Amino acid sequence: MDGELNSPGIIAFFNDFRSAIAKGVFADGSPTKLAQSDGLFKIVDDPTLAKYAAAEAGDAVNVRLPAEYSRAVYS
């Protein structure tokens, strides 16, 4: 990692890495050999997955929603 080891440097490194995946090349022009964004998160029709989803939906758990105006705080 050539960047600074501080918050802005780490964020810049991470964003450069994400950009490399999206473009298929690193900043120096070399190929990433990583999965490209056009191949990520594609939805395919899979009968096995559909059967699994249907089985899971049949086992649905009754969920009681929180009271109106309630909230959770994550820190």
N, CA, C, O and CB atoms as a CASP TS submission, in Angstrom:
PFRMAT TS
TARGET T0000
AUTHOR 0000-0000-0000
METHOD Language model
MODEL 1
PARENT N/A
ATOM      1  N   MET     1       0.859  -1.174   0.000  1.00  0.00           N
ATOM      2  CA  MET     1       0.000   0.000   0.000  1.00  0.00           C
ATOM      3  C   MET     1       0.896   1.224   0.000  1.00  0.00           C
ATOM      4  O   MET     1       1.657   1.448   0.941  1.00  0.00           O
ATOM      5  CB  MET     1      -0.972   0.005   1.226  1.00  0.00           C
ATOM      6  N   ASP     2       0.803   2.010  -1.051  1.00  0.00           N
ATOM      7  CA  ASP     2       1.660   3.180  -1.190  1.00  0.00           C
ATOM      8  C   ASP     2       1.110   4.407  -0.480  1.00  0.00           C
ATOM      9  O   ASP     2       1.845   5.367  -0.251  1.00  0.00           O
ATOM     10  CB  ASP     2       1.861   3.491  -2.642  1.00  0.00           C
ATOM     11  N   GLY     3      -0.170   4.391  -0.127  1.00  0.00           N
ATOM     12  CA  GLY     3      -0.800   5.548   0.498  1.00  0.00           C
ATOM     13  C   GLY     3      -0.458   5.669   1.967  1.00  0.00           C
ATOM     14  O   GLY     3       0.231   4.824   2.540  1.00  0.00           O
ATOM     15  N   GLU     4      -0.947   6.721   2.551  1.00  0.00           N
ATOM     16  CA  GLU     4      -0.747   6.968   3.970  1.00  0.00           C
ATOM     17  C   GLU     4      -1.591   6.013   4.802  1.00  0.00           C
ATOM     18  O   GLU     4      -2.685   5.620   4.396  1.00  0.00           O
ATOM     19  CB  GLU     4      -1.087   8.420   4.316  1.00  0.00           C
ATOM     20  N   LEU     5      -1.072   5.644   5.969  1.00  0.00           N
ATOM     21  CA  LEU     5      -1.830   4.779   6.878  1.00  0.00           C
ATOM     22  C   LEU     5      -2.636   5.634   7.848  1.00  0.00           C
ATOM     23  O   LEU     5      -2.459   5.562   9.064  1.00  0.00           O
ATOM     24  CB  LEU     5      -0.883   3.824   7.653  1.00  0.00           C
ATOM     25  N   ASN     6      -3.515   6.436   7.287  1.00  0.00           N
ATOM     26  CA  ASN     6      -4.457   7.208   8.079  1.00  0.00           C
ATOM     27  C   ASN     6      -5.816   7.072   7.409  1.00  0.00           C
ATOM     28  O   ASN     6      -5.932   6.456   6.349  1.00  0.00           O
ATOM     29  CB  ASN     6      -4.020   8.714   8.206  1.00  0.00           C
ATOM     30  N   SER     7      -6.817   7.631   8.008  1.00  0.00           N
ATOM     31  CA  SER     7      -8.167   7.437   7.487  1.00  0.00           C
ATOM     32  C   SER     7      -8.308   7.861   6.023  1.00  0.00           C
ATOM     33  O   SER     7      -8.819   7.077   5.222  1.00  0.00           O
ATOM     34  CB  SER     7      -9.152   8.206   8.333  1.00  0.00           C
ATOM     35  N   PRO     8      -7.878   9.068   5.639  1.00  0.00           N
ATOM     36  CA  PRO     8      -8.013   9.446   4.225  1.00  0.00           C
ATOM     37  C   PRO     8      -7.195   8.541   3.299  1.00  0.00           C
ATOM     38  O   PRO     8      -7.634   8.236   2.190  1.00  0.00           O
ATOM     39  CB  PRO     8      -7.582  10.899   4.031  1.00  0.00           C
ATOM     40  N   GLY     9      -6.017   8.113   3.741  1.00  0.00           N
ATOM     41  CA  GLY     9      -5.187   7.233   2.919  1.00  0.00           C
ATOM     42  C   GLY     9      -5.806   5.867   2.724  1.00  0.00           C
ATOM     43  O   GLY     9      -5.762   5.308   1.628  1.00  0.00           O
ATOM     44  N   ILE    10      -6.386   5.326   3.789  1.00  0.00           N
ATOM     45  CA  ILE    10      -7.034   4.017   3.707  1.00  0.00           C
ATOM     46  C   ILE    10      -8.267   4.106   2.816  1.00  0.00           C
ATOM     47  O   ILE    10      -8.513   3.213   2.005  1.00  0.00           O
ATOM     48  CB  ILE    10      -7.419   3.503   5.117  1.00  0.00           C
ATOM     49  N   ILE    11      -9.036   5.170   2.961  1.00  0.00           N
ATOM     50  CA  ILE    11     -10.221   5.355   2.124  1.00  0.00           C
ATOM     51  C   ILE    11      -9.816   5.486   0.662  1.00  0.00           C
ATOM     52  O   ILE    11     -10.460   4.905  -0.211  1.00  0.00           O
ATOM     53  CB  ILE    11     -11.021   6.597   2.574  1.00  0.00           C
ATOM     54  N   ALA    12      -8.760   6.238   0.384  1.00  0.00           N
ATOM     55  CA  ALA    12      -8.287   6.395  -0.993  1.00  0.00           C
ATOM     56  C   ALA    12      -7.839   5.058  -1.566  1.00  0.00           C
ATOM     57  O   ALA    12      -8.143   4.744  -2.716  1.00  0.00           O
ATOM     58  CB  ALA    12      -7.135   7.409  -1.057  1.00  0.00           C
ATOM     59  N   PHE    13      -7.113   4.259  -0.767  1.00  0.00           N
ATOM     60  CA  PHE    13      -6.670   2.940  -1.226  1.00  0.00           C
ATOM     61  C   PHE    13      -7.868   2.061  -1.556  1.00  0.00           C
ATOM     62  O   PHE    13      -7.897   1.410  -2.600  1.00  0.00           O
ATOM     63  CB  PHE    13      -5.790   2.261  -0.161  1.00  0.00           C
ATOM     64  N   PHE    14      -8.850   2.041  -0.670  1.00  0.00           N
ATOM     65  CA  PHE    14     -10.045   1.230  -0.874  1.00  0.00           C
ATOM     66  C   PHE    14     -10.791   1.674  -2.129  1.00  0.00           C
ATOM     67  O   PHE    14     -11.212   0.838  -2.928  1.00  0.00           O
ATOM     68  CB  PHE    14     -10.967   1.315   0.351  1.00  0.00           C
ATOM     69  N   ASN    15     -10.956   2.988  -2.306  1.00  0.00           N
ATOM     70  CA  ASN    15     -11.659   3.491  -3.482  1.00  0.00           C
ATOM     71  C   ASN    15     -10.891   3.203  -4.765  1.00  0.00           C
ATOM     72  O   ASN    15     -11.501   2.910  -5.794  1.00  0.00           O
ATOM     73  CB  ASN    15     -11.900   4.984  -3.349  1.00  0.00           C
ATOM     74  N   ASP    16      -9.555   3.283  -4.721  1.00  0.00           N
ATOM     75  CA  ASP    16      -8.745   2.929  -5.891  1.00  0.00           C
ATOM     76  C   ASP    16      -8.929   1.459  -6.241  1.00  0.00           C
ATOM     77  O   ASP    16      -9.012   1.105  -7.418  1.00  0.00           O
ATOM     78  CB  ASP    16      -7.255   3.233  -5.633  1.00  0.00           C
ATOM     79  N   PHE    17      -8.993   0.601  -5.228  1.00  0.00           N
ATOM     80  CA  PHE    17      -9.190  -0.832  -5.460  1.00  0.00           C
ATOM     81  C   PHE    17     -10.555  -1.081  -6.094  1.00  0.00           C
ATOM     82  O   PHE    17     -10.663  -1.848  -7.051  1.00  0.00           O
ATOM     83  CB  PHE    17      -9.060  -1.622  -4.138  1.00  0.00           C
ATOM     84  N   ARG    18     -11.593  -0.441  -5.570  1.00  0.00           N
ATOM     85  CA  ARG    18     -12.938  -0.590  -6.149  1.00  0.00           C
ATOM     86  C   ARG    18     -12.966  -0.094  -7.585  1.00  0.00           C
ATOM     87  O   ARG    18     -13.598  -0.707  -8.445  1.00  0.00           O
ATOM     88  CB  ARG    18     -13.980   0.172  -5.310  1.00  0.00           C
ATOM     89  N   SER    19     -12.286   1.010  -7.849  1.00  0.00           N
ATOM     90  CA  SER    19     -12.225   1.542  -9.208  1.00  0.00           C
ATOM     91  C   SER    19     -11.523   0.565 -10.141  1.00  0.00           C
ATOM     92  O   SER    19     -11.928   0.395 -11.291  1.00  0.00           O
ATOM     93  CB  SER    19     -11.507   2.896  -9.224  1.00  0.00           C
ATOM     94  N   ALA    20     -10.462  -0.082  -9.641  1.00  0.00           N
ATOM     95  CA  ALA    20      -9.733  -1.062 -10.449  1.00  0.00           C
ATOM     96  C   ALA    20     -10.637  -2.224 -10.827  1.00  0.00           C
ATOM     97  O   ALA    20     -10.585  -2.705 -11.960  1.00  0.00           O
ATOM     98  CB  ALA    20      -8.498  -1.577  -9.694  1.00  0.00           C
ATOM     99  N   ILE    21     -11.462  -2.681  -9.897  1.00  0.00           N
ATOM    100  CA  ILE    21     -12.387  -3.771 -10.199  1.00  0.00           C
ATOM    101  C   ILE    21     -13.381  -3.325 -11.263  1.00  0.00           C
ATOM    102  O   ILE    21     -13.652  -4.063 -12.211  1.00  0.00           O
ATOM    103  CB  ILE    21     -13.130  -4.233  -8.922  1.00  0.00           C
ATOM    104  N   ALA    22     -13.919  -2.134 -11.111  1.00  0.00           N
ATOM    105  CA  ALA    22     -14.920  -1.651 -12.058  1.00  0.00           C
ATOM    106  C   ALA    22     -14.337  -1.470 -13.453  1.00  0.00           C
ATOM    107  O   ALA    22     -15.000  -1.769 -14.446  1.00  0.00           O
ATOM    108  CB  ALA    22     -15.510  -0.340 -11.572  1.00  0.00           C
ATOM    109  N   LYS    23     -13.088  -0.978 -13.536  1.00  0.00           N
ATOM    110  CA  LYS    23     -12.469  -0.695 -14.832  1.00  0.00           C
ATOM    111  C   LYS    23     -11.683  -1.877 -15.384  1.00  0.00           C
ATOM    112  O   LYS    23     -11.432  -1.943 -16.588  1.00  0.00           O
ATOM    113  CB  LYS    23     -11.558   0.499 -14.714  1.00  0.00           C
ATOM    114  N   GLY    24     -11.292  -2.807 -14.525  1.00  0.00           N
ATOM    115  CA  GLY    24     -10.509  -3.951 -14.979  1.00  0.00           C
ATOM    116  C   GLY    24      -9.024  -3.686 -15.069  1.00  0.00           C
ATOM    117  O   GLY    24      -8.276  -4.541 -15.544  1.00  0.00           O
ATOM    118  N   VAL    25      -8.576  -2.523 -14.627  1.00  0.00           N
ATOM    119  CA  VAL    25      -7.149  -2.198 -14.649  1.00  0.00           C
ATOM    120  C   VAL    25      -6.768  -1.443 -13.387  1.00  0.00           C
ATOM    121  O   VAL    25      -7.573  -0.705 -12.819  1.00  0.00           O
ATOM    122  CB  VAL    25      -6.794  -1.368 -15.899  1.00  0.00           C
ATOM    123  N   PHE    26      -5.520  -1.643 -12.957  1.00  0.00           N
ATOM    124  CA  PHE    26      -4.990  -0.874 -11.841  1.00  0.00           C
ATOM    125  C   PHE    26      -4.566   0.498 -12.336  1.00  0.00           C
ATOM    126  O   PHE    26      -4.557   0.744 -13.543  1.00  0.00           O
ATOM    127  CB  PHE    26      -3.803  -1.609 -11.175  1.00  0.00           C
ATOM    128  N   ALA    27      -4.216   1.391 -11.429  1.00  0.00           N
ATOM    129  CA  ALA    27      -3.833   2.753 -11.793  1.00  0.00           C
ATOM    130  C   ALA    27      -2.659   2.778 -12.761  1.00  0.00           C
ATOM    131  O   ALA    27      -2.561   3.688 -13.584  1.00  0.00           O
ATOM    132  CB  ALA    27      -3.487   3.546 -10.549  1.00  0.00           C
ATOM    133  N   ASP    28      -1.757   1.784 -12.678  1.00  0.00           N
ATOM    134  CA  ASP    28      -0.602   1.749 -13.582  1.00  0.00           C
ATOM    135  C   ASP    28      -0.935   1.153 -14.949  1.00  0.00           C
ATOM    136  O   ASP    28      -0.058   1.047 -15.807  1.00  0.00           O
ATOM    137  CB  ASP    28       0.520   0.957 -12.949  1.00  0.00           C
ATOM    138  N   GLY    29      -2.200   0.762 -15.160  1.00  0.00           N
ATOM    139  CA  GLY    29      -2.618   0.227 -16.451  1.00  0.00           C
ATOM    140  C   GLY    29      -2.551  -1.278 -16.574  1.00  0.00           C
ATOM    141  O   GLY    29      -2.991  -1.833 -17.581  1.00  0.00           O
ATOM    142  N   SER    30      -2.005  -1.958 -15.566  1.00  0.00           N
ATOM    143  CA  SER    30      -1.919  -3.418 -15.625  1.00  0.00           C
ATOM    144  C   SER    30      -3.293  -4.032 -15.352  1.00  0.00           C
ATOM    145  O   SER    30      -4.072  -3.482 -14.573  1.00  0.00           O
ATOM    146  CB  SER    30      -0.875  -3.949 -14.607  1.00  0.00           C
ATOM    147  N   PRO    31      -3.597  -5.178 -15.992  1.00  0.00           N
ATOM    148  CA  PRO    31      -4.907  -5.798 -15.774  1.00  0.00           C
ATOM    149  C   PRO    31      -5.056  -6.317 -14.353  1.00  0.00           C
ATOM    150  O   PRO    31      -4.082  -6.773 -13.753  1.00  0.00           O
ATOM    151  CB  PRO    31      -5.124  -6.935 -16.761  1.00  0.00           C
ATOM    152  N   THR    32      -6.264  -6.252 -13.813  1.00  0.00           N
ATOM    153  CA  THR    32      -6.498  -6.678 -12.437  1.00  0.00           C
ATOM    154  C   THR    32      -6.647  -8.182 -12.302  1.00  0.00           C
ATOM    155  O   THR    32      -6.337  -8.740 -11.249  1.00  0.00           O
ATOM    156  CB  THR    32      -7.723  -6.007 -11.896  1.00  0.00           C
ATOM    157  N   LYS    33      -7.119  -8.853 -13.355  1.00  0.00           N
ATOM    158  CA  LYS    33      -7.410 -10.289 -13.301  1.00  0.00           C
ATOM    159  C   LYS    33      -8.436 -10.597 -12.205  1.00  0.00           C
ATOM    160  O   LYS    33      -8.488 -11.715 -11.694  1.00  0.00           O
ATOM    161  CB  LYS    33      -6.113 -11.092 -13.055  1.00  0.00           C
ATOM    162  N   LEU    34      -9.239  -9.614 -11.854  1.00  0.00           N
ATOM    163  CA  LEU    34     -10.314  -9.779 -10.885  1.00  0.00           C
ATOM    164  C   LEU    34     -11.638  -9.799 -11.636  1.00  0.00           C
ATOM    165  O   LEU    34     -11.716  -9.363 -12.785  1.00  0.00           O
ATOM    166  CB  LEU    34     -10.292  -8.643  -9.814  1.00  0.00           C
ATOM    167  N   ALA    35     -12.657 -10.296 -10.995  1.00  0.00           N
ATOM    168  CA  ALA    35     -13.982 -10.289 -11.619  1.00  0.00           C
ATOM    169  C   ALA    35     -14.386  -8.860 -11.940  1.00  0.00           C
ATOM    170  O   ALA    35     -14.238  -7.964 -11.108  1.00  0.00           O
ATOM    171  CB  ALA    35     -15.035 -10.958 -10.697  1.00  0.00           C
ATOM    172  N   GLN    36     -14.890  -8.650 -13.135  1.00  0.00           N
ATOM    173  CA  GLN    36     -15.294  -7.308 -13.542  1.00  0.00           C
ATOM    174  C   GLN    36     -16.710  -7.020 -13.069  1.00  0.00           C
ATOM    175  O   GLN    36     -17.493  -7.929 -12.797  1.00  0.00           O
ATOM    176  CB  GLN    36     -15.196  -7.148 -15.067  1.00  0.00           C
ATOM    177  N   SER    37     -17.014  -5.739 -12.980  1.00  0.00           N
ATOM    178  CA  SER    37     -18.316  -5.351 -12.449  1.00  0.00           C
ATOM    179  C   SER    37     -19.469  -5.881 -13.285  1.00  0.00           C
ATOM    180  O   SER    37     -20.556  -6.106 -12.753  1.00  0.00           O
ATOM    181  CB  SER    37     -18.407  -3.854 -12.357  1.00  0.00           C
ATOM    182  N   ASP    38     -19.259  -6.088 -14.592  1.00  0.00           N
ATOM    183  CA  ASP    38     -20.363  -6.596 -15.405  1.00  0.00           C
ATOM    184  C   ASP    38     -20.651  -8.062 -15.114  1.00  0.00           C
ATOM    185  O   ASP    38     -21.703  -8.574 -15.496  1.00  0.00           O
ATOM    186  CB  ASP    38     -20.054  -6.415 -16.882  1.00  0.00           C
ATOM    187  N   GLY    39     -19.725  -8.745 -14.439  1.00  0.00           N
ATOM    188  CA  GLY    39     -19.941 -10.142 -14.103  1.00  0.00           C
ATOM    189  C   GLY    39     -20.343 -10.368 -12.660  1.00  0.00           C
ATOM    190  O   GLY    39     -20.599 -11.501 -12.253  1.00  0.00           O
ATOM    191  N   LEU    40     -20.400  -9.311 -11.895  1.00  0.00           N
ATOM    192  CA  LEU    40     -20.747  -9.429 -10.483  1.00  0.00           C
ATOM    193  C   LEU    40     -22.239  -9.219 -10.280  1.00  0.00           C
ATOM    194  O   LEU    40     -22.862  -8.402 -10.959  1.00  0.00           O
ATOM    195  CB  LEU    40     -19.951  -8.424  -9.646  1.00  0.00           C
ATOM    196  N   PHE    41     -22.790  -9.947  -9.361  1.00  0.00           N
ATOM    197  CA  PHE    41     -24.174  -9.765  -8.933  1.00  0.00           C
ATOM    198  C   PHE    41     -25.193  -9.965 -10.049  1.00  0.00           C
ATOM    199  O   PHE    41     -26.268  -9.366 -10.022  1.00  0.00           O
ATOM    200  CB  PHE    41     -24.341  -8.400  -8.356  1.00  0.00           C
ATOM    201  N   LYS    42     -24.859 -10.806 -11.034  1.00  0.00           N
ATOM    202  CA  LYS    42     -25.830 -11.104 -12.079  1.00  0.00           C
ATOM    203  C   LYS    42     -26.829 -12.120 -11.549  1.00  0.00           C
ATOM    204  O   LYS    42     -26.464 -13.059 -10.842  1.00  0.00           O
ATOM    205  CB  LYS    42     -25.132 -11.633 -13.361  1.00  0.00           C
ATOM    206  N   ILE    43     -28.071 -11.923 -11.894  1.00  0.00           N
ATOM    207  CA  ILE    43     -29.126 -12.839 -11.476  1.00  0.00           C
ATOM    208  C   ILE    43     -29.333 -13.861 -12.583  1.00  0.00           C
ATOM    209  O   ILE    43     -29.461 -13.506 -13.755  1.00  0.00           O
ATOM    210  CB  ILE    43     -30.453 -12.075 -11.157  1.00  0.00           C
ATOM    211  N   VAL    44     -29.364 -15.117 -12.206  1.00  0.00           N
ATOM    212  CA  VAL    44     -29.608 -16.184 -13.170  1.00  0.00           C
ATOM    213  C   VAL    44     -30.806 -16.997 -12.693  1.00  0.00           C
ATOM    214  O   VAL    44     -31.062 -17.124 -11.496  1.00  0.00           O
ATOM    215  CB  VAL    44     -28.347 -17.091 -13.346  1.00  0.00           C
ATOM    216  N   ASP    45     -31.526 -17.540 -13.664  1.00  0.00           N
ATOM    217  CA  ASP    45     -32.672 -18.379 -13.339  1.00  0.00           C
ATOM    218  C   ASP    45     -32.154 -19.738 -12.892  1.00  0.00           C
ATOM    219  O   ASP    45     -31.517 -20.446 -13.672  1.00  0.00           O
ATOM    220  CB  ASP    45     -33.643 -18.517 -14.558  1.00  0.00           C
ATOM    221  N   ASP    46     -32.418 -20.102 -11.661  1.00  0.00           N
ATOM    222  CA  ASP    46     -31.926 -21.363 -11.112  1.00  0.00           C
ATOM    223  C   ASP    46     -33.084 -22.075 -10.418  1.00  0.00           C
ATOM    224  O   ASP    46     -33.510 -21.654  -9.342  1.00  0.00           O
ATOM    225  CB  ASP    46     -30.739 -21.125 -10.121  1.00  0.00           C
ATOM    226  N   PRO    47     -33.602 -23.152 -11.022  1.00  0.00           N
ATOM    227  CA  PRO    47     -34.729 -23.863 -10.414  1.00  0.00           C
ATOM    228  C   PRO    47     -34.422 -24.384  -9.014  1.00  0.00           C
ATOM    229  O   PRO    47     -35.309 -24.425  -8.162  1.00  0.00           O
ATOM    230  CB  PRO    47     -35.141 -25.015 -11.296  1.00  0.00           C
ATOM    231  N   THR    48     -33.181 -24.780  -8.768  1.00  0.00           N
ATOM    232  CA  THR    48     -32.806 -25.267  -7.443  1.00  0.00           C
ATOM    233  C   THR    48     -32.948 -24.156  -6.412  1.00  0.00           C
ATOM    234  O   THR    48     -33.468 -24.373  -5.317  1.00  0.00           O
ATOM    235  CB  THR    48     -31.366 -25.810  -7.449  1.00  0.00           C
ATOM    236  N   LEU    49     -32.483 -22.975  -6.770  1.00  0.00           N
ATOM    237  CA  LEU    49     -32.589 -21.835  -5.862  1.00  0.00           C
ATOM    238  C   LEU    49     -34.051 -21.472  -5.622  1.00  0.00           C
ATOM    239  O   LEU    49     -34.434 -21.124  -4.506  1.00  0.00           O
ATOM    240  CB  LEU    49     -31.826 -20.624  -6.424  1.00  0.00           C
ATOM    241  N   ALA    50     -34.858 -21.554  -6.666  1.00  0.00           N
ATOM    242  CA  ALA    50     -36.287 -21.258  -6.523  1.00  0.00           C
ATOM    243  C   ALA    50     -36.949 -22.244  -5.567  1.00  0.00           C
ATOM    244  O   ALA    50     -37.782 -21.848  -4.751  1.00  0.00           O
ATOM    245  CB  ALA    50     -36.988 -21.298  -7.893  1.00  0.00           C
ATOM    246  N   LYS    51     -36.589 -23.523  -5.657  1.00  0.00           N
ATOM    247  CA  LYS    51     -37.154 -24.530  -4.748  1.00  0.00           C
ATOM    248  C   LYS    51     -36.715 -24.266  -3.309  1.00  0.00           C
ATOM    249  O   LYS    51     -37.510 -24.395  -2.378  1.00  0.00           O
ATOM    250  CB  LYS    51     -36.729 -25.951  -5.181  1.00  0.00           C
ATOM    251  N   TYR    52     -35.452 -23.899  -3.134  1.00  0.00           N
ATOM    252  CA  TYR    52     -34.938 -23.599  -1.800  1.00  0.00           C
ATOM    253  C   TYR    52     -35.667 -22.386  -1.211  1.00  0.00           C
ATOM    254  O   TYR    52     -36.052 -22.395  -0.042  1.00  0.00           O
ATOM    255  CB  TYR    52     -33.412 -23.341  -1.852  1.00  0.00           C
ATOM    256  N   ALA    53     -35.851 -21.347  -2.026  1.00  0.00           N
ATOM    257  CA  ALA    53     -36.537 -20.141  -1.555  1.00  0.00           C
ATOM    258  C   ALA    53     -37.980 -20.452  -1.170  1.00  0.00           C
ATOM    259  O   ALA    53     -38.488 -19.947  -0.169  1.00  0.00           O
ATOM    260  CB  ALA    53     -36.503 -19.046  -2.634  1.00  0.00           C
ATOM    261  N   ALA    54     -38.638 -21.294  -1.980  1.00  0.00           N
ATOM    262  CA  ALA    54     -40.023 -21.663  -1.671  1.00  0.00           C
ATOM    263  C   ALA    54     -40.097 -22.439  -0.363  1.00  0.00           C
ATOM    264  O   ALA    54     -41.012 -22.231   0.433  1.00  0.00           O
ATOM    265  CB  ALA    54     -40.628 -22.494  -2.814  1.00  0.00           C
ATOM    266  N   ALA    55     -39.134 -23.336  -0.139  1.00  0.00           N
ATOM    267  CA  ALA    55     -39.113 -24.109   1.104  1.00  0.00           C
ATOM    268  C   ALA    55     -38.873 -23.196   2.300  1.00  0.00           C
ATOM    269  O   ALA    55     -39.502 -23.357   3.345  1.00  0.00           O
ATOM    270  CB  ALA    55     -38.030 -25.202   1.044  1.00  0.00           C
ATOM    271  N   GLU    56     -37.969 -22.244   2.146  1.00  0.00           N
ATOM    272  CA  GLU    56     -37.692 -21.305   3.235  1.00  0.00           C
ATOM    273  C   GLU    56     -38.899 -20.425   3.521  1.00  0.00           C
ATOM    274  O   GLU    56     -39.198 -20.130   4.679  1.00  0.00           O
ATOM    275  CB  GLU    56     -36.480 -20.435   2.895  1.00  0.00           C
ATOM    276  N   ALA    57     -39.588 -20.009   2.478  1.00  0.00           N
ATOM    277  CA  ALA    57     -40.772 -19.163   2.665  1.00  0.00           C
ATOM    278  C   ALA    57     -41.862 -19.917   3.413  1.00  0.00           C
ATOM    279  O   ALA    57     -42.635 -19.316   4.160  1.00  0.00           O
ATOM    280  CB  ALA    57     -41.305 -18.673   1.309  1.00  0.00           C
ATOM    281  N   GLY    58     -41.928 -21.227   3.214  1.00  0.00           N
ATOM    282  CA  GLY    58     -42.916 -22.037   3.919  1.00  0.00           C
ATOM    283  C   GLY    58     -42.629 -22.141   5.399  1.00  0.00           C
ATOM    284  O   GLY    58     -43.533 -22.394   6.196  1.00  0.00           O
ATOM    285  N   ASP    59     -41.370 -21.947   5.773  1.00  0.00           N
ATOM    286  CA  ASP    59     -40.966 -22.009   7.176  1.00  0.00           C
ATOM    287  C   ASP    59     -40.865 -20.618   7.788  1.00  0.00           C
ATOM    288  O   ASP    59     -40.148 -20.423   8.769  1.00  0.00           O
ATOM    289  CB  ASP    59     -39.633 -22.734   7.311  1.00  0.00           C
ATOM    290  N   ALA    60     -41.568 -19.663   7.224  1.00  0.00           N
ATOM    291  CA  ALA    60     -41.457 -18.283   7.676  1.00  0.00           C
ATOM    292  C   ALA    60     -41.786 -18.169   9.158  1.00  0.00           C
ATOM    293  O   ALA    60     -42.704 -18.813   9.666  1.00  0.00           O
ATOM    294  CB  ALA    60     -42.378 -17.379   6.859  1.00  0.00           C
ATOM    295  N   VAL    61     -41.025 -17.347   9.819  1.00  0.00           N
ATOM    296  CA  VAL    61     -41.228 -17.101  11.246  1.00  0.00           C
ATOM    297  C   VAL    61     -42.079 -15.850  11.389  1.00  0.00           C
ATOM    298  O   VAL    61     -41.856 -14.857  10.696  1.00  0.00           O
ATOM    299  CB  VAL    61     -39.864 -16.946  12.003  1.00  0.00           C
ATOM    300  N   ASN    62     -43.044 -15.899  12.277  1.00  0.00           N
ATOM    301  CA  ASN    62     -43.842 -14.708  12.535  1.00  0.00           C
ATOM    302  C   ASN    62     -42.976 -13.701  13.272  1.00  0.00           C
ATOM    303  O   ASN    62     -42.402 -13.992  14.321  1.00  0.00           O
ATOM    304  CB  ASN    62     -45.124 -15.049  13.353  1.00  0.00           C
ATOM    305  N   VAL    63     -42.898 -12.520  12.701  1.00  0.00           N
ATOM    306  CA  VAL    63     -42.065 -11.474  13.284  1.00  0.00           C
ATOM    307  C   VAL    63     -42.968 -10.374  13.808  1.00  0.00           C
ATOM    308  O   VAL    63     -43.861  -9.896  13.108  1.00  0.00           O
ATOM    309  CB  VAL    63     -41.050 -10.913  12.248  1.00  0.00           C
ATOM    310  N   ARG    64     -42.726  -9.984  15.035  1.00  0.00           N
ATOM    311  CA  ARG    64     -43.494  -8.888  15.628  1.00  0.00           C
ATOM    312  C   ARG    64     -42.715  -7.607  15.403  1.00  0.00           C
ATOM    313  O   ARG    64     -41.587  -7.471  15.877  1.00  0.00           O
ATOM    314  CB  ARG    64     -43.765  -9.127  17.158  1.00  0.00           C
ATOM    315  N   LEU    65     -43.300  -6.680  14.694  1.00  0.00           N
ATOM    316  CA  LEU    65     -42.625  -5.428  14.395  1.00  0.00           C
ATOM    317  C   LEU    65     -42.532  -4.569  15.645  1.00  0.00           C
ATOM    318  O   LEU    65     -43.392  -4.651  16.522  1.00  0.00           O
ATOM    319  CB  LEU    65     -43.355  -4.674  13.279  1.00  0.00           C
ATOM    320  N   PRO    66     -41.493  -3.746  15.733  1.00  0.00           N
ATOM    321  CA  PRO    66     -41.369  -2.866  16.896  1.00  0.00           C
ATOM    322  C   PRO    66     -42.474  -1.810  16.891  1.00  0.00           C
ATOM    323  O   PRO    66     -43.081  -1.516  15.861  1.00  0.00           O
ATOM    324  CB  PRO    66     -39.983  -2.189  16.917  1.00  0.00           C
ATOM    325  N   ALA    67     -42.704  -1.270  18.044  1.00  0.00           N
ATOM    326  CA  ALA    67     -43.736  -0.243  18.181  1.00  0.00           C
ATOM    327  C   ALA    67     -43.394   0.962  17.314  1.00  0.00           C
ATOM    328  O   ALA    67     -42.228   1.250  17.044  1.00  0.00           O
ATOM    329  CB  ALA    67     -43.893   0.183  19.657  1.00  0.00           C
ATOM    330  N   GLU    68     -44.438   1.652  16.888  1.00  0.00           N
ATOM    331  CA  GLU    68     -44.232   2.840  16.076  1.00  0.00           C
ATOM    332  C   GLU    68     -43.357   3.832  16.846  1.00  0.00           C
ATOM    333  O   GLU    68     -43.493   3.988  18.059  1.00  0.00           O
ATOM    334  CB  GLU    68     -45.590   3.486  15.686  1.00  0.00           C
ATOM    335  N   TYR    69     -42.484   4.480  16.138  1.00  0.00           N
ATOM    336  CA  TYR    69     -41.543   5.467  16.668  1.00  0.00           C
ATOM    337  C   TYR    69     -40.412   4.848  17.491  1.00  0.00           C
ATOM    338  O   TYR    69     -39.624   5.580  18.089  1.00  0.00           O
ATOM    339  CB  TYR    69     -42.284   6.465  17.513  1.00  0.00           C
ATOM    340  N   SER    70     -40.317   3.528  17.534  1.00  0.00           N
ATOM    341  CA  SER    70     -39.185   2.941  18.249  1.00  0.00           C
ATOM    342  C   SER    70     -37.991   2.915  17.312  1.00  0.00           C
ATOM    343  O   SER    70     -38.150   3.024  16.097  1.00  0.00           O
ATOM    344  CB  SER    70     -39.519   1.506  18.770  1.00  0.00           C
ATOM    345  N   ARG    71     -36.815   2.774  17.860  1.00  0.00           N
ATOM    346  CA  ARG    71     -35.622   2.740  17.021  1.00  0.00           C
ATOM    347  C   ARG    71     -34.514   2.014  17.748  1.00  0.00           C
ATOM    348  O   ARG    71     -34.545   1.857  18.969  1.00  0.00           O
ATOM    349  CB  ARG    71     -35.174   4.160  16.634  1.00  0.00           C
ATOM    350  N   ALA    72     -33.547   1.580  16.988  1.00  0.00           N
ATOM    351  CA  ALA    72     -32.351   0.960  17.547  1.00  0.00           C
ATOM    352  C   ALA    72     -31.178   1.883  17.265  1.00  0.00           C
ATOM    353  O   ALA    72     -31.089   2.471  16.187  1.00  0.00           O
ATOM    354  CB  ALA    72     -32.108  -0.469  16.951  1.00  0.00           C
ATOM    355  N   VAL    73     -30.293   2.007  18.217  1.00  0.00           N
ATOM    356  CA  VAL    73     -29.113   2.844  18.048  1.00  0.00           C
ATOM    357  C   VAL    73     -27.904   1.930  18.002  1.00  0.00           C
ATOM    358  O   VAL    73     -27.672   1.155  18.930  1.00  0.00           O
ATOM    359  CB  VAL    73     -28.984   3.900  19.194  1.00  0.00           C
ATOM    360  N   TYR    74     -27.132   2.016  16.924  1.00  0.00           N
ATOM    361  CA  TYR    74     -25.919   1.212  16.775  1.00  0.00           C
ATOM    362  C   TYR    74     -24.723   2.131  16.928  1.00  0.00           C
ATOM    363  O   TYR    74     -24.635   3.165  16.267  1.00  0.00           O
ATOM    364  CB  TYR    74     -25.885   0.472  15.397  1.00  0.00           C
ATOM    365  N   SER    75     -23.819   1.756  17.787  1.00  0.00           N
ATOM    366  CA  SER    75     -22.623   2.588  17.954  1.00  0.00           C
ATOM    367  C   SER    75     -21.393   1.729  17.998  1.00  0.00           C
ATOM    368  O   SER    75     -20.284   2.246  18.134  1.00  0.00           O
ATOM    369  CB  SER    75     -22.714   3.434  19.221  1.00  0.00           C
TER
END
